[in-house]
């Protein structure tokens, strides 16, 4: 992935000014003064790429046996995704975890789930970027749905906070070495681990976040589609006051009429296999879809310098919103008054 290729500086600055105004003042107030500003801006950007080649698809680089030092130089500091092929092959999670193991270990737990197959992207800026059904069920019921090819998907699950033995199946020293965390920095000390369990064709929509993420594929196959942060003005992002920023593009079946700028976005794709770890840098857009029954874990931490290097605008706005990512890592983020599902938090509802 060429992190320097993307939208030209002029349109990017115009986008940043318009987006920041909506975030700080409110789209309603700004809209009373400039009611068709986004239509006009998108039209100017579309005219600016007339005659330009359409976006291409590229494979994400796969590296085996990469040292932490070379990873830092070639990928961490450049903000370039890479698959560390088989890097976790000897972790207990890879050798032990399966649907049967989760059923035995935590089948009785109640979790939040979402419809991972039938979600829709809303083009109307007055609506949430993504709509889907949500529910609660026991892990054992989710595993049955997964085996039958059903739509329910357990995403951003917090089972690893509850079960110390499951968390111990992850080699978190790997994150310290490859993530170059510094224990003298308070928000580097706590790695936020989320689990994802779902069947074929369950997916999460295109989104990005300011967290650094080493993503472990523990069981099954998962497809990733990634887009460099410099293409953000072409991603039709929705306003966010929280951790994740949603795109109004459906990566599964893009609507060229509704989101024509996306045609000019370069996309990088890969399919993760058990034992692979994907480096997903801050603010890299990604849509994720399970190819088979799948169990995976995201390992998040905050590197403020790397986040600002990749997307200074979104980083600054995120630090002013809630949940604040640094407060999350310090364990001091304010709890919502009402119970909110993990996916609602993901969508910043």
Residue, then its C-alpha position, 0 to 999 in steps of 0.5 A: x500500500x502506497x500511503x502517499x497516494x490519495x486525494x490531492x492536497x487542495x480537495x483534501x483541505x476543502x474536505x477537512x474544513x467542511x467536515x470540521x465545521x460540521x463536527x464542531x458547529x453541527x451540520x444543521x447550523x452549517x447547513x442553514x448557511x451553506x445548504x448544498x455544500x457537500x453536493x457542491x464539494x463532491x461535484x468539484x472533487x468528481x470533476x477534478x478526477x475526470x480522466x483519471x484512472x479508476x482505483x485498482x485492487x492490490x494484495x496486502x504484502x505477506x511477510x514471514x519471519x519479519x523481525x520487530x526492527x524491520x517491521x518498525x522500519x518498513x511498516x510501523x513507521x510508514x503506516x503500511x498494513x502487512x500480514x505477518x504470516x503464521x506469526x502466531x502459529x505457536x500461540x495457545x489460541x491457535x492450537x486450542x480455540x475452536x467453536x467446540x472449545x468456546x462452547x465448553x468454556x463460555x457457552x453460557x455467557x450472554x453477549x450482544x450480536x448484530x445481523x452481519x449479513x443484512x446491514x445496509x448503508x444509509x446515503x442520507x446524511x441525516x441518518x446513521x451511516x449503517x443500519x442493522x438489527x441487534x439482539x442478545x443471545x448466549x454464546x452457545x446459540x451464536x455458535x449454532x447460528x454460525x454453524x448453520x450459516x446464519x446472519x448473527x455475528x458476535x463482534x467486539x465481544x469482551x469475553x477476554x476481559x472476563x476469562x483470564x485463561x482465554x486472554x492468557x492464550x494470547x502472547x501479548x509480549x508480541x504486541x509489546x515487541x512489534x507494537x513498540x509500546x512504552x510502559x512509561x506511557x500510561x495508555x500503552x500499558x493496557x492492550x484492549x482485546x476484542x473477540x469476533x465470532x461469526x459464520x460465512x458472509x457475516x461482515x462489518x462495514x467500512x470504518x476506521x479508528x485511531x487505534x493501532x491494531x494487531x489483528x489475530x486470525x485464530x480459526x477459519x478465514x477472513x477477508x479484509x479490504x483496506x484503504x489508505x487514510x489519504x483517500x478519506x475525502x472519497x470515502x463519504x465518512x459520517x460524522x462521529x463523536x466517538x472511537x470509530x468513523x463509518x463510511x457510507x460506502x458498502x464495500x460488498x457491492x459499491x453503488x457507483x451512482x450514490x458514491x461515485x468518488x469511491x471508484x477512484x480509490x485504490x483498495x488492498x485485499x487479503x484473506x487471513x488464515x489461522x495464525x496470521x496477524x494483520x498490522x492494521x495501522x491507525x485510520x486505515x479504512x477497512x471492511x471485513x467479511x468472514x469467508x468461513x466460520x471464524x474466530x478472531x481477536x483485535x489487539x488495540x493500543x493507542x500511539x498518538x504520534x502514529x495516529x496524528x501522522x496518518x490522519x491529523x484531523x480525525x485524531x484531533x476530533x476523536x480526542x475531543x469525543x467520547x468514548x475517548x480512546x486514551x481514557x478507554x485504555x486507562x480504564x477511566x472512560x465514562x460508562x453509558x447511562x443505559x446498556x449499550x451493545x458493543x456494536x452500538x458503541x462501534x457505530x457511536x450511537 
